[in-house]
Amino acid sequence: MSNSNDKQALIDMGFPEERVELALAKTKNQGLQAAMDWILSHPEGTASDSTDDGEVTQPTAQSLKCNECQKLFRNAEFAEAHASRTGHVDFSESTEAIKPLTAEEKAQKLQDLKERMSQKKAERLAQEATEAREREKMRRQTGKEYVETKESIKEKQILREIELRKQEKREEQLARQRIKQRIEEDKRERAAKREIEKNQAAGIAAASPVHLSAQEIASSTKVATTGYEQARVQIRPMSGSPITHNFDADDTLAALYDFVREKTGVAQFKLMTTFPRQVLGMDQGQKTLRELKLVPSAALVMSSI
């Protein structure tokens, strides 16, 4: 133990700081035990309390005195114990020396000091053990929280992946349904077109031998389109993807133009059929899609005026 630690230990035991410093000097800093033995064997106020060069120290306080009951105490520790026991608070330093301890008293004092040091050591070890247990408890708690957090994150990630797969399946199912619907619509459109072509061919063939009148031919064409209530029209704009929409067969060409303006944002344009090539101008705006032979389906091209 270093000199500073020896000094502090002796002061903690209740010895006055001046006596501690003198004891360490007299024993040439040989350790705690040597200094404590010197203090116990040299009561305060004896002739041996002189410096190595022969100069006698100035008279100093030899004890503490309780001014309420006149008792003398060797050091502050005993005075504090007395104050705690009696409630006395008026103390002062005194030059009156307390009689030297007997051999038995010295031995008892030494034993008390050793027990006190042992107790302090035991308390220190117990405190260190408690702190070690708290640190281990904190380490385990931190580890447990880390594992729980990690598992929670993993569980949330798994749930997100499951939901993502469900969403992908729903989108795939919708895409298949749209493809199936488009195929069915194409089938119906081709069938309708074949039916129109068949009816038109039959009407033309029948007209040759009997020389049908223009009114009868128009009537025949009307019959060919009468069975359809909707017109599926595909418009190819000047830029962008084709626009397809189902109109009522009796909607007018003007309504078709309004629809195209709304979808494309173009105000001035014209629509025409591809085959046979025919411009559908606004001079025919009040004609129905049925009258313009755009039933049951037609493909129109949009162009600038």
C-alpha positions as CSV (number, residue, x, y, z in Angstrom):
1,M,0.0,0.0,0.0
2,S,1.4,3.5,-0.9
3,N,2.2,6.2,1.7
4,S,-0.9,8.2,0.7
5,N,-3.1,5.1,1.2
6,D,-1.5,4.4,4.6
7,K,-2.2,7.9,5.7
8,Q,-5.8,7.9,4.5
9,A,-6.4,4.5,6.2
10,L,-5.1,5.7,9.5
11,I,-7.1,8.9,9.3
12,D,-10.2,6.7,8.5
13,M,-9.5,4.7,11.6
14,G,-9.9,7.9,13.7
15,F,-6.3,9.1,14.3
16,P,-5.6,12.8,13.9
17,E,-3.9,13.7,10.7
18,E,-0.9,15.4,12.5
19,R,-0.3,12.2,14.6
20,V,-0.6,10.1,11.4
21,E,2.0,12.2,9.5
22,L,4.3,12.1,12.6
23,A,4.0,8.3,12.9
24,L,4.8,7.7,9.2
25,A,7.8,10.0,9.5
26,K,9.0,8.3,12.7
27,T,8.7,4.8,11.2
28,K,10.2,6.0,7.9
29,N,7.1,5.0,5.9
30,Q,7.5,1.3,6.7
31,G,3.8,0.6,6.3
32,L,0.4,0.8,8.0
33,Q,1.1,-1.6,10.7
34,A,4.3,0.1,11.8
35,A,2.7,3.5,11.9
36,M,-0.3,2.2,13.8
37,D,2.0,0.5,16.4
38,W,3.9,3.7,16.8
39,I,0.8,5.8,17.4
40,L,-0.5,3.3,20.0
41,S,2.8,3.1,21.8
42,H,3.4,6.9,21.9
43,P,0.4,8.6,23.5
44,E,-0.1,12.2,22.4
45,G,1.8,14.8,24.2
46,T,4.9,12.7,25.2
47,A,8.4,13.9,24.8
48,S,9.0,11.6,21.8
49,D,6.7,13.8,19.7
50,S,9.7,15.7,18.4
51,T,11.2,16.0,15.0
52,D,14.4,14.3,13.9
53,D,16.4,17.4,14.3
54,G,15.6,17.8,18.0
55,E,13.2,20.7,17.7
56,V,10.2,20.2,20.0
57,T,6.9,20.7,18.4
58,Q,4.6,23.5,19.5
59,P,1.9,22.5,21.9
60,T,-1.1,21.3,20.1
61,A,-4.6,20.0,21.0
62,Q,-4.2,16.7,22.8
63,S,-7.9,15.8,22.9
64,L,-11.5,16.9,22.3
65,K,-13.6,18.1,25.2
66,C,-17.4,18.0,25.6
67,N,-18.2,21.3,27.2
68,E,-21.6,20.0,28.3
69,C,-20.3,17.0,30.4
70,Q,-16.5,17.8,30.5
71,K,-15.5,14.4,29.1
72,L,-12.3,14.1,27.1
73,F,-12.1,12.2,23.9
74,R,-8.9,10.9,22.1
75,N,-10.1,11.9,18.6
76,A,-13.1,13.1,16.6
77,E,-14.4,9.6,16.1
78,F,-15.0,9.1,19.8
79,A,-16.4,12.6,20.1
80,E,-18.9,11.9,17.3
81,A,-19.9,8.6,18.9
82,H,-20.5,10.4,22.2
83,A,-22.6,13.1,20.4
84,S,-24.6,10.4,18.7
85,R,-25.3,8.7,22.0
86,T,-26.0,11.7,24.2
87,G,-27.1,14.5,21.8
88,H,-24.3,16.8,23.0
89,V,-23.1,19.2,20.4
90,D,-20.7,21.6,22.2
91,F,-17.2,20.4,21.7
92,S,-13.8,22.1,21.7
93,E,-10.1,21.2,21.4
94,S,-8.2,20.7,24.6
95,T,-4.4,20.5,25.4
96,E,-5.1,18.1,28.2
97,A,-3.7,14.7,27.4
98,I,-5.6,11.5,27.9
99,K,-3.7,9.0,30.0
100,P,-1.8,6.4,27.9
101,L,-3.5,3.2,27.0
102,T,-2.6,0.1,29.0
103,A,-1.2,-2.9,27.1
104,E,-4.6,-4.5,27.2
105,E,-6.3,-1.4,25.9
106,K,-3.7,-1.1,23.1
107,A,-4.3,-4.8,22.1
108,Q,-8.1,-4.2,22.2
109,K,-7.7,-1.1,20.1
110,L,-5.6,-2.9,17.6
111,Q,-8.1,-5.7,17.4
112,D,-10.9,-3.3,16.9
113,L,-9.0,-1.6,14.1
114,K,-8.3,-4.9,12.4
115,E,-12.0,-5.9,12.7
116,R,-13.0,-2.6,11.3
117,M,-10.6,-3.0,8.3
118,S,-11.8,-6.5,7.8
119,Q,-15.4,-5.3,7.9
120,K,-14.7,-2.6,5.4
121,K,-13.0,-5.1,3.1
122,A,-16.0,-7.4,3.4
123,E,-18.4,-4.6,2.6
124,R,-16.2,-3.6,-0.4
125,L,-16.2,-7.1,-1.7
126,A,-19.9,-7.5,-1.2
127,Q,-20.5,-4.2,-3.1
128,E,-18.3,-5.4,-5.9
129,A,-20.2,-8.7,-6.1
130,T,-23.5,-6.8,-6.1
131,E,-22.3,-4.6,-8.9
132,A,-21.0,-7.6,-10.9
133,R,-24.4,-9.3,-10.5
134,E,-26.2,-6.1,-11.7
135,R,-23.9,-5.9,-14.7
136,E,-24.5,-9.5,-15.6
137,K,-28.2,-9.0,-15.2
138,M,-28.1,-5.9,-17.4
139,R,-26.0,-7.8,-20.0
140,R,-28.5,-10.7,-20.1
141,Q,-31.5,-8.2,-20.3
142,T,-29.8,-6.4,-23.1
143,G,-29.1,-9.6,-24.9
144,K,-32.7,-10.8,-24.4
145,E,-34.1,-7.5,-25.8
146,Y,-31.7,-7.7,-28.7
147,V,-32.9,-11.2,-29.6
148,E,-36.6,-10.2,-29.2
149,T,-36.1,-7.2,-31.4
150,K,-34.3,-9.3,-34.0
151,E,-37.1,-11.9,-33.9
152,S,-39.8,-9.2,-34.2
153,I,-38.1,-7.6,-37.2
154,K,-37.7,-11.1,-38.8
155,E,-41.4,-11.9,-38.2
156,K,-42.5,-8.6,-39.7
157,Q,-40.3,-9.2,-42.7
158,I,-41.9,-12.6,-43.2
159,L,-45.4,-11.2,-42.9
160,R,-44.5,-8.5,-45.5
161,E,-43.1,-11.2,-47.8
162,I,-46.3,-13.2,-47.4
163,E,-48.5,-10.2,-48.1
164,L,-46.3,-9.3,-51.1
165,R,-46.7,-12.8,-52.5
166,K,-50.5,-12.6,-52.0
167,Q,-50.6,-9.3,-53.8
168,E,-48.6,-10.7,-56.7
169,K,-50.9,-13.7,-57.0
170,R,-53.9,-11.4,-57.0
171,E,-52.3,-9.2,-59.7
172,E,-51.5,-12.4,-61.7
173,Q,-55.1,-13.6,-61.4
174,L,-56.4,-10.2,-62.5
175,A,-54.0,-10.2,-65.5
176,R,-55.1,-13.7,-66.5
177,Q,-58.8,-12.6,-66.2
178,R,-58.1,-9.5,-68.4
179,I,-56.3,-11.6,-71.0
180,K,-59.1,-14.2,-71.0
181,Q,-61.7,-11.4,-71.3
182,R,-59.8,-9.8,-74.2
183,I,-59.6,-13.2,-76.0
184,E,-63.3,-13.7,-75.5
185,E,-64.0,-10.2,-76.8
186,D,-61.8,-10.8,-79.9
187,K,-63.6,-14.0,-80.5
188,R,-67.0,-12.3,-80.4
189,E,-65.7,-9.4,-82.6
190,R,-64.4,-11.8,-85.2
191,A,-67.6,-13.8,-85.1
192,A,-69.6,-10.7,-85.5
193,K,-67.5,-9.5,-88.4
194,R,-67.8,-12.9,-90.1
195,E,-71.6,-12.7,-89.6
196,I,-71.7,-9.2,-91.2
197,E,-69.6,-10.3,-94.1
198,K,-71.8,-13.4,-94.5
199,N,-75.0,-11.3,-94.4
200,Q,-73.7,-8.7,-96.8
201,A,-72.5,-11.4,-99.2
202,A,-75.9,-13.1,-99.1
203,G,-77.7,-9.8,-99.7
204,I,-75.6,-8.9,-102.7
205,A,-76.0,-12.4,-104.2
206,A,-79.7,-12.2,-103.8
207,A,-79.9,-8.8,-105.4
208,S,-78.5,-9.8,-108.7
209,P,-81.3,-12.2,-110.0
210,V,-84.2,-10.2,-108.6
211,H,-82.8,-6.7,-109.2
212,L,-83.6,-5.4,-105.7
213,S,-84.3,-1.7,-105.4
214,A,-82.1,0.7,-103.4
215,Q,-84.7,0.9,-100.6
216,E,-84.7,-2.9,-100.3
217,I,-80.9,-3.1,-100.2
218,A,-80.9,-0.5,-97.4
219,S,-83.6,-2.5,-95.6
220,S,-81.4,-5.6,-95.9
221,T,-78.4,-3.8,-94.5
222,K,-80.5,-2.5,-91.6
223,V,-81.6,-6.1,-90.8
224,A,-77.9,-7.1,-90.7
225,T,-77.1,-4.6,-87.9
226,T,-80.4,-4.6,-86.1
227,G,-79.5,-7.5,-83.7
228,Y,-76.7,-5.5,-82.0
229,E,-77.2,-2.9,-79.3
230,Q,-73.6,-1.9,-78.8
231,A,-70.7,-0.8,-81.0
232,R,-67.2,-1.6,-79.9
233,V,-65.1,1.2,-81.5
234,Q,-61.3,1.3,-81.4
235,I,-59.8,4.8,-82.1
236,R,-56.1,5.1,-83.0
237,P,-55.0,8.6,-81.9
238,M,-52.3,10.6,-83.6
239,S,-50.0,9.6,-80.7
240,G,-50.2,7.2,-77.9
241,S,-52.0,3.9,-77.4
242,P,-55.3,2.9,-79.1
243,I,-58.5,3.8,-77.3
244,T,-61.3,1.2,-77.1
245,H,-64.8,1.9,-75.9
246,N,-68.2,0.3,-76.1
247,F,-70.9,2.8,-77.3
248,D,-74.6,2.3,-77.6
249,A,-75.5,1.4,-81.2
250,D,-77.8,4.4,-81.3
251,D,-75.2,6.9,-80.0
252,T,-74.5,9.7,-82.6
253,L,-71.2,10.4,-84.3
254,A,-71.1,13.7,-82.5
255,A,-71.1,11.8,-79.1
256,L,-68.2,9.7,-80.5
257,Y,-66.3,13.0,-81.3
258,D,-67.0,14.4,-77.8
259,F,-65.6,11.2,-76.3
260,V,-62.4,11.4,-78.4
261,R,-61.9,15.1,-77.5
262,E,-62.2,14.3,-73.8
263,K,-59.7,11.4,-73.9
264,T,-57.1,13.0,-76.1
265,G,-57.4,16.7,-75.3
266,V,-57.4,17.5,-79.1
267,A,-60.1,19.9,-80.2
268,Q,-59.8,19.8,-84.0
269,F,-59.4,16.5,-85.8
270,K,-61.2,14.1,-88.1
271,L,-62.1,10.4,-87.9
272,M,-62.0,7.9,-90.8
273,T,-62.4,4.2,-91.4
274,T,-59.4,2.2,-92.7
275,F,-61.2,-0.2,-95.1
276,P,-63.0,1.0,-97.0
277,R,-61.4,4.4,-96.5
278,Q,-64.2,6.8,-95.5
279,V,-64.0,10.1,-93.7
280,L,-66.7,10.5,-91.0
281,G,-67.0,14.3,-90.8
282,M,-69.2,16.4,-88.5
283,D,-71.6,16.9,-91.4
284,Q,-72.7,13.4,-90.4
285,G,-72.7,14.2,-86.7
286,Q,-76.3,13.4,-86.0
287,K,-76.2,10.0,-87.6
288,T,-76.1,7.0,-85.3
289,L,-73.3,4.5,-85.2
290,R,-75.7,1.9,-86.5
291,E,-76.5,4.1,-89.5
292,L,-72.8,4.6,-90.2
293,K,-72.3,0.8,-90.1
294,L,-70.0,1.0,-87.1
295,V,-72.0,-1.8,-85.4
296,P,-71.1,-4.2,-83.9
297,S,-67.4,-3.1,-84.1
298,A,-65.2,-0.7,-86.0
299,A,-61.7,0.6,-86.2
300,L,-61.2,4.4,-86.7
301,V,-58.1,6.5,-87.3
302,M,-57.8,10.0,-85.9
303,S,-56.0,12.6,-88.0
304,S,-55.4,16.3,-88.0
305,I,-57.6,18.6,-90.1
